[in-house]
Amino acid sequence: MSTSSAFVVQPFDIRARFRKNLGAEDVPRSTTAIDMTALSVTLDEEVYKDLQYLTKLFAWHSKMIEQKKHFKFRPAYNVPVTGNARVYWDYAI
């Protein structure tokens, strides 16, 4: 395994400048300027395989969500089991 870092998006510099004119006018005028250095996107074989695996995982997850129609009956994730036994038993049954 390599110890060097592999970046999908190479590090780059970005500068943003925001100016707001609060003059006597009714409508304040603002300007924004963004200056960015060259953006470089590179993929080595290891990162490419990781991205393929990640997309397969997302596809599998969405497929499982569609197939598991009983998920809609599951109590919300912020509902604790303690004190809500009836709700969880209804889901289990």
N, CA, C and O atoms as a GROMACS GRO file, in nm:
protein
  372
    1MET      N    1   0.084  -0.118   0.000
    1MET     CA    2   0.000   0.000   0.000
    1MET      C    3   0.088   0.124   0.000
    1MET      O    4   0.188   0.130   0.072
    2SER      N    5   0.054   0.219  -0.078
    2SER     CA    6   0.132   0.341  -0.092
    2SER      C    7   0.102   0.437   0.023
    2SER      O    8  -0.013   0.447   0.068
    3THR      N    9   0.204   0.507   0.071
    3THR     CA   10   0.183   0.605   0.178
    3THR      C   11   0.167   0.746   0.123
    3THR      O   12   0.138   0.838   0.199
    4SER      N   13   0.185   0.764  -0.008
    4SER     CA   14   0.170   0.898  -0.064
    4SER      C   15   0.022   0.931  -0.080
    4SER      O   16  -0.062   0.841  -0.095
    5SER      N   17  -0.009   1.058  -0.078
    5SER     CA   18  -0.147   1.102  -0.091
    5SER      C   19  -0.188   1.103  -0.238
    5SER      O   20  -0.110   1.140  -0.325
    6ALA      N   21  -0.310   1.063  -0.263
    6ALA     CA   22  -0.365   1.068  -0.398
    6ALA      C   23  -0.487   1.157  -0.394
    6ALA      O   24  -0.581   1.131  -0.319
    7PHE      N   25  -0.487   1.261  -0.474
    7PHE     CA   26  -0.597   1.357  -0.474
    7PHE      C   27  -0.677   1.343  -0.602
    7PHE      O   28  -0.620   1.328  -0.711
    8VAL      N   29  -0.809   1.348  -0.590
    8VAL     CA   30  -0.894   1.354  -0.709
    8VAL      C   31  -0.886   1.496  -0.764
    8VAL      O   32  -0.867   1.516  -0.884
    9VAL      N   33  -0.902   1.593  -0.677
    9VAL     CA   34  -0.886   1.734  -0.713
    9VAL      C   35  -0.758   1.781  -0.646
    9VAL      O   36  -0.745   1.778  -0.524
   10GLN      N   37  -0.663   1.824  -0.727
   10GLN     CA   38  -0.535   1.869  -0.674
   10GLN      C   39  -0.555   1.996  -0.593
   10GLN      O   40  -0.646   2.074  -0.622
   11PRO      N   41  -0.471   2.018  -0.491
   11PRO     CA   42  -0.483   2.142  -0.413
   11PRO      C   43  -0.468   2.265  -0.502
   11PRO      O   44  -0.386   2.267  -0.594
   12PHE      N   45  -0.547   2.367  -0.473
   12PHE     CA   46  -0.542   2.490  -0.550
   12PHE      C   47  -0.572   2.607  -0.459
   12PHE      O   48  -0.624   2.590  -0.349
   13ASP      N   49  -0.541   2.726  -0.507
   13ASP     CA   50  -0.564   2.848  -0.430
   13ASP      C   51  -0.689   2.918  -0.482
   13ASP      O   52  -0.716   2.919  -0.602
   14ILE      N   53  -0.763   2.976  -0.388
   14ILE     CA   54  -0.880   3.054  -0.425
   14ILE      C   55  -0.885   3.177  -0.335
   14ILE      O   56  -0.863   3.169  -0.214
   15ARG      N   57  -0.913   3.289  -0.397
   15ARG     CA   58  -0.926   3.414  -0.323
   15ARG      C   59  -1.062   3.474  -0.355
   15ARG      O   60  -1.104   3.478  -0.471
   16ALA      N   61  -1.129   3.522  -0.254
   16ALA     CA   62  -1.259   3.585  -0.273
   16ALA      C   63  -1.255   3.723  -0.208
   16ALA      O   64  -1.203   3.740  -0.098
   17ARG      N   65  -1.312   3.819  -0.277
   17ARG     CA   66  -1.318   3.955  -0.225
   17ARG      C   67  -1.462   4.004  -0.236
   17ARG      O   68  -1.522   3.999  -0.344
   18PHE      N   69  -1.514   4.050  -0.127
   18PHE     CA   70  -1.651   4.098  -0.121
   18PHE      C   71  -1.648   4.244  -0.078
   18PHE      O   72  -1.589   4.278   0.025
   19ARG      N   73  -1.711   4.328  -0.155
   19ARG     CA   74  -1.717   4.471  -0.122
   19ARG      C   75  -1.863   4.513  -0.114
   19ARG      O   76  -1.944   4.478  -0.200
   20LYS      N   77  -1.894   4.588  -0.011
   20LYS     CA   78  -2.030   4.635   0.008
   20LYS      C   79  -2.026   4.786   0.023
   20LYS      O   80  -1.952   4.839   0.106
   21ASN      N   81  -2.104   4.855  -0.057
   21ASN     CA   82  -2.110   5.000  -0.053
   21ASN      C   83  -2.235   5.040   0.024
   21ASN      O   84  -2.348   5.021  -0.023
   22LEU      N   85  -2.215   5.094   0.143
   22LEU     CA   86  -2.328   5.135   0.225
   22LEU      C   87  -2.343   5.286   0.217
   22LEU      O   88  -2.349   5.355   0.319
   23GLY      N   89  -2.350   5.337   0.097
   23GLY     CA   90  -2.362   5.480   0.076
   23GLY      C   91  -2.501   5.530   0.115
   23GLY      O   92  -2.580   5.458   0.176
   24ALA      N   93  -2.528   5.652   0.078
   24ALA     CA   94  -2.655   5.717   0.113
   24ALA      C   95  -2.770   5.666   0.027
   24ALA      O   96  -2.884   5.704   0.049
   25GLU      N   97  -2.741   5.581  -0.070
   25GLU     CA   98  -2.846   5.530  -0.158
   25GLU      C   99  -2.938   5.434  -0.080
   25GLU      O  100  -2.900   5.379   0.023
   26ASP      N  101  -3.058   5.416  -0.132
   26ASP     CA  102  -3.154   5.327  -0.066
   26ASP      C  103  -3.113   5.180  -0.078
   26ASP      O  104  -3.134   5.101   0.014
   27VAL      N  105  -3.054   5.144  -0.191
   27VAL     CA  106  -3.018   5.005  -0.215
   27VAL      C  107  -2.866   4.991  -0.203
   27VAL      O  108  -2.794   5.051  -0.283
   28PRO      N  109  -2.817   4.915  -0.107
   28PRO     CA  110  -2.672   4.896  -0.097
   28PRO      C  111  -2.622   4.814  -0.216
   28PRO      O  112  -2.689   4.720  -0.260
   29ARG      N  113  -2.508   4.850  -0.268
   29ARG     CA  114  -2.450   4.778  -0.381
   29ARG      C  115  -2.336   4.693  -0.330
   29ARG      O  116  -2.255   4.737  -0.248
   30SER      N  117  -2.329   4.573  -0.380
   30SER     CA  118  -2.221   4.483  -0.338
   30SER      C  119  -2.160   4.419  -0.462
   30SER      O  120  -2.227   4.396  -0.562
   31THR      N  121  -2.032   4.391  -0.453
   31THR     CA  122  -1.961   4.322  -0.561
   31THR      C  123  -1.881   4.208  -0.500
   31THR      O  124  -1.831   4.217  -0.388
   32THR      N  125  -1.869   4.102  -0.574
   32THR     CA  126  -1.792   3.987  -0.532
   32THR      C  127  -1.696   3.949  -0.644
   32THR      O  128  -1.736   3.939  -0.760
   33ALA      N  129  -1.572   3.929  -0.609
   33ALA     CA  130  -1.471   3.885  -0.706
   33ALA      C  131  -1.407   3.757  -0.654
   33ALA      O  132  -1.366   3.750  -0.538
   34ILE      N  133  -1.398   3.658  -0.738
   34ILE     CA  134  -1.337   3.530  -0.702
   34ILE      C  135  -1.224   3.503  -0.800
   34ILE      O  136  -1.244   3.504  -0.922
   35ASP      N  137  -1.106   3.478  -0.747
   35ASP     CA  138  -0.988   3.448  -0.828
   35ASP      C  139  -0.940   3.309  -0.789
   35ASP      O  140  -0.912   3.282  -0.672
   36MET      N  141  -0.930   3.220  -0.889
   36MET     CA  142  -0.893   3.083  -0.861
   36MET      C  143  -0.778   3.043  -0.953
   36MET      O  144  -0.778   3.075  -1.072
   37THR      N  145  -0.680   2.973  -0.897
   37THR     CA  146  -0.570   2.923  -0.978
   37THR      C  147  -0.618   2.805  -1.061
   37THR      O  148  -0.734   2.764  -1.050
   38ALA      N  149  -0.533   2.752  -1.142
   38ALA     CA  150  -0.570   2.640  -1.230
   38ALA      C  151  -0.620   2.521  -1.148
   38ALA      O  152  -0.559   2.483  -1.048
   39LEU      N  153  -0.730   2.466  -1.190
   39LEU     CA  154  -0.791   2.351  -1.123
   39LEU      C  155  -0.750   2.225  -1.198
   39LEU      O  156  -0.772   2.214  -1.318
   40SER      N  157  -0.691   2.132  -1.126
   40SER     CA  158  -0.642   2.009  -1.188
   40SER      C  159  -0.711   1.890  -1.124
   40SER      O  160  -0.711   1.874  -1.002
   41VAL      N  161  -0.769   1.807  -1.207
   41VAL     CA  162  -0.835   1.685  -1.161
   41VAL      C  163  -0.759   1.566  -1.221
   41VAL      O  164  -0.747   1.555  -1.343
   42THR      N  165  -0.709   1.479  -1.135
   42THR     CA  166  -0.636   1.362  -1.182
   42THR      C  167  -0.689   1.238  -1.113
   42THR      O  168  -0.732   1.241  -0.998
   43LEU      N  169  -0.686   1.130  -1.185
   43LEU     CA  170  -0.729   1.001  -1.130
   43LEU      C  171  -0.620   0.899  -1.157
   43LEU      O  172  -0.585   0.872  -1.272
   44ASP      N  173  -0.566   0.843  -1.050
   44ASP     CA  174  -0.478   0.729  -1.071
   44ASP      C  175  -0.562   0.603  -1.060
   44ASP      O  176  -0.681   0.610  -1.028
   45GLU      N  177  -0.503   0.490  -1.086
   45GLU     CA  178  -0.579   0.365  -1.091
   45GLU      C  179  -0.646   0.332  -0.957
   45GLU      O  180  -0.759   0.284  -0.955
   46GLU      N  181  -0.577   0.357  -0.848
   46GLU     CA  182  -0.631   0.325  -0.716
   46GLU      C  183  -0.754   0.411  -0.685
   46GLU      O  184  -0.855   0.360  -0.636
   47VAL      N  185  -0.745   0.541  -0.712
   47VAL     CA  186  -0.858   0.631  -0.686
   47VAL      C  187  -0.973   0.597  -0.779
   47VAL      O  188  -1.089   0.600  -0.737
   48TYR      N  189  -0.944   0.564  -0.904
   48TYR     CA  190  -1.048   0.528  -1.000
   48TYR      C  191  -1.125   0.404  -0.952
   48TYR      O  192  -1.248   0.399  -0.961
   49LYS      N  193  -1.054   0.305  -0.902
   49LYS     CA  194  -1.120   0.184  -0.851
   49LYS      C  195  -1.202   0.215  -0.727
   49LYS      O  196  -1.311   0.160  -0.709
   50ASP      N  197  -1.150   0.304  -0.640
   50ASP     CA  198  -1.226   0.343  -0.522
   50ASP      C  199  -1.355   0.414  -0.560
   50ASP      O  200  -1.460   0.392  -0.499
   51LEU      N  201  -1.349   0.501  -0.663
   51LEU     CA  202  -1.470   0.570  -0.708
   51LEU      C  203  -1.570   0.473  -0.770
   51LEU      O  204  -1.691   0.488  -0.752
   52GLN      N  205  -1.520   0.374  -0.842
   52GLN     CA  206  -1.609   0.272  -0.897
   52GLN      C  207  -1.678   0.194  -0.785
   52GLN      O  208  -1.798   0.169  -0.791
   53TYR      N  209  -1.601   0.157  -0.683
   53TYR     CA  210  -1.658   0.085  -0.570
   53TYR      C  211  -1.763   0.169  -0.499
   53TYR      O  212  -1.868   0.118  -0.460
   54LEU      N  213  -1.734   0.298  -0.483
   54LEU     CA  214  -1.829   0.388  -0.415
   54LEU      C  215  -1.959   0.401  -0.494
   54LEU      O  216  -2.067   0.399  -0.435
   55THR      N  217  -1.950   0.414  -0.626
   55THR     CA  218  -2.072   0.423  -0.706
   55THR      C  219  -2.152   0.293  -0.702
   55THR      O  220  -2.275   0.295  -0.699
   56LYS      N  221  -2.081   0.178  -0.700
   56LYS     CA  222  -2.152   0.050  -0.687
   56LYS      C  223  -2.222   0.039  -0.552
   56LYS      O  224  -2.332  -0.014  -0.543
   57LEU      N  225  -2.156   0.090  -0.448
   57LEU     CA  226  -2.216   0.086  -0.315
   57LEU      C  227  -2.342   0.172  -0.310
   57LEU      O  228  -2.444   0.130  -0.254
   58PHE      N  229  -2.336   0.293  -0.369
   58PHE     CA  230  -2.455   0.379  -0.372
   58PHE      C  231  -2.567   0.316  -0.453
   58PHE      O  232  -2.683   0.323  -0.414
   59ALA      N  233  -2.533   0.253  -0.566
   59ALA     CA  234  -2.634   0.187  -0.648
   59ALA      C  235  -2.697   0.071  -0.571
   59ALA      O  236  -2.819   0.053  -0.574
   60TRP      N  237  -2.614  -0.007  -0.502
   60TRP     CA  238  -2.666  -0.118  -0.422
   60TRP      C  239  -2.757  -0.068  -0.311
   60TRP      O  240  -2.863  -0.125  -0.286
   61HIS      N  241  -2.716   0.039  -0.245
   61HIS     CA  242  -2.795   0.094  -0.135
   61HIS      C  243  -2.931   0.142  -0.185
   61HIS      O  244  -3.033   0.113  -0.122
   62SER      N  245  -2.935   0.215  -0.294
   62SER     CA  246  -3.063   0.264  -0.345
   62SER      C  247  -3.151   0.148  -0.392
   62SER      O  248  -3.273   0.153  -0.377
   63LYS      N  249  -3.090   0.045  -0.447
   63LYS     CA  250  -3.166  -0.073  -0.489
   63LYS      C  251  -3.227  -0.143  -0.368
   63LYS      O  252  -3.342  -0.187  -0.373
   64MET      N  253  -3.150  -0.154  -0.260
   64MET     CA  254  -3.202  -0.219  -0.140
   64MET      C  255  -3.315  -0.136  -0.077
   64MET      O  256  -3.412  -0.192  -0.026
   65ILE      N  257  -3.301  -0.006  -0.081
   65ILE     CA  258  -3.407   0.080  -0.026
   65ILE      C  259  -3.536   0.060  -0.105
   65ILE      O  260  -3.645   0.055  -0.046
   66GLU      N  261  -3.526   0.049  -0.236
   66GLU     CA  262  -3.645   0.027  -0.318
   66GLU      C  263  -3.708  -0.109  -0.291
   66GLU      O  264  -3.831  -0.121  -0.289
   67GLN      N  265  -3.626  -0.211  -0.270
   67GLN     CA  266  -3.678  -0.345  -0.248
   67GLN      C  267  -3.735  -0.363  -0.108
   67GLN      O  268  -3.827  -0.442  -0.089
   68LYS      N  269  -3.683  -0.291  -0.011
   68LYS     CA  270  -3.728  -0.306   0.127
   68LYS      C  271  -3.843  -0.208   0.154
   68LYS      O  272  -3.823  -0.101   0.212
   69LYS      N  273  -3.959  -0.246   0.111
   69LYS     CA  274  -4.074  -0.156   0.124
   69LYS      C  275  -4.120  -0.141   0.269
   69LYS      O  276  -4.194  -0.049   0.301
   70HIS      N  277  -4.076  -0.233   0.356
   70HIS     CA  278  -4.116  -0.222   0.496
   70HIS      C  279  -4.037  -0.116   0.570
   70HIS      O  280  -4.069  -0.084   0.685
   71PHE      N  281  -3.933  -0.058   0.508
   71PHE     CA  282  -3.857   0.048   0.574
   71PHE      C  283  -3.945   0.167   0.608
   71PHE      O  284  -3.920   0.238   0.706
   72LYS      N  285  -4.049   0.188   0.529
   72LYS     CA  286  -4.136   0.303   0.556
   72LYS      C  287  -4.212   0.286   0.687
   72LYS      O  288  -4.262   0.384   0.742
   73PHE      N  289  -4.223   0.163   0.738
   73PHE     CA  290  -4.291   0.140   0.865
   73PHE      C  291  -4.199   0.152   0.985
   73PHE      O  292  -4.245   0.153   1.099
   74ARG      N  293  -4.068   0.161   0.960
   74ARG     CA  294  -3.972   0.170   1.070
   74ARG      C  295  -3.990   0.303   1.141
   74ARG      O  296  -4.011   0.406   1.076
   75PRO      N  297  -3.982   0.303   1.275
   75PRO     CA  298  -3.989   0.430   1.347
   75PRO      C  299  -3.872   0.521   1.309
   75PRO      O  300  -3.767   0.473   1.266
   76ALA      N  301  -3.891   0.648   1.325
   76ALA     CA  302  -3.786   0.744   1.290
   76ALA      C  303  -3.661   0.713   1.371
   76ALA      O  304  -3.668   0.660   1.482
   77TYR      N  305  -3.545   0.748   1.315
   77TYR     CA  306  -3.418   0.716   1.380
   77TYR      C  307  -3.396   0.793   1.509
   77TYR      O  308  -3.316   0.752   1.592
   78ASN      N  309  -3.466   0.904   1.527
   78ASN     CA  310  -3.450   0.980   1.651
   78ASN      C  311  -3.546   0.934   1.760
   78ASN      O  312  -3.551   0.996   1.867
   79VAL      N  313  -3.623   0.828   1.736
   79VAL     CA  314  -3.714   0.773   1.838
   79VAL      C  315  -3.638   0.665   1.914
   79VAL      O  316  -3.602   0.563   1.856
   80PRO      N  317  -3.612   0.686   2.043
   80PRO     CA  318  -3.537   0.585   2.119
   80PRO      C  319  -3.623   0.461   2.146
   80PRO      O  320  -3.746   0.469   2.149
   81VAL      N  321  -3.557   0.349   2.165
   81VAL     CA  322  -3.627   0.224   2.194
   81VAL      C  323  -3.689   0.231   2.334
   81VAL      O  324  -3.801   0.186   2.356
   82THR      N  325  -3.612   0.288   2.427
   82THR     CA  326  -3.661   0.300   2.565
   82THR      C  327  -3.782   0.393   2.568
   82THR      O  328  -3.776   0.508   2.526
   83GLY      N  329  -3.892   0.340   2.620
   83GLY     CA  330  -4.014   0.419   2.632
   83GLY      C  331  -4.102   0.412   2.509
   83GLY      O  332  -4.213   0.467   2.511
   84ASN      N  333  -4.059   0.348   2.403
   84ASN     CA  334  -4.138   0.338   2.280
   84ASN      C  335  -4.145   0.193   2.232
   84ASN      O  336  -4.136   0.165   2.112
   85ALA      N  337  -4.161   0.102   2.327
   85ALA     CA  338  -4.161  -0.040   2.294
   85ALA      C  339  -4.275  -0.076   2.199
   85ALA      O  340  -4.257  -0.156   2.107
   86ARG      N  341  -4.391  -0.017   2.220
   86ARG     CA  342  -4.508  -0.050   2.136
   86ARG      C  343  -4.482  -0.018   1.989
   86ARG      O  344  -4.517  -0.095   1.900
   87VAL      N  345  -4.420   0.096   1.966
   87VAL     CA  346  -4.390   0.137   1.828
   87VAL      C  347  -4.295   0.039   1.762
   87VAL      O  348  -4.315   0.002   1.646
   88TYR      N  349  -4.192  -0.005   1.833
   88TYR     CA  350  -4.096  -0.098   1.777
   88TYR      C  351  -4.154  -0.239   1.762
   88TYR      O  352  -4.116  -0.311   1.670
   89TRP      N  353  -4.245  -0.280   1.853
   89TRP     CA  354  -4.308  -0.410   1.838
   89TRP      C  355  -4.400  -0.410   1.715
   89TRP      O  356  -4.406  -0.509   1.642
   90ASP      N  357  -4.470  -0.301   1.693
   90ASP     CA  358  -4.555  -0.291   1.574
   90ASP      C  359  -4.470  -0.304   1.447
   90ASP      O  360  -4.512  -0.367   1.350
   91TYR      N  361  -4.352  -0.243   1.450
   91TYR     CA  362  -4.262  -0.254   1.335
   91TYR      C  363  -4.209  -0.397   1.320
   91TYR      O  364  -4.200  -0.448   1.208
   92ALA      N  365  -4.176  -0.461   1.430
   92ALA     CA  366  -4.122  -0.597   1.425
   92ALA      C  367  -4.226  -0.696   1.375
   92ALA      O  368  -4.194  -0.790   1.302
   93ILE      N  369  -4.351  -0.675   1.415
   93ILE     CA  370  -4.457  -0.770   1.375
   93ILE      C  371  -4.492  -0.748   1.230
   93ILE      O  372  -4.580  -0.818   1.177
   0.00000   0.00000   0.00000
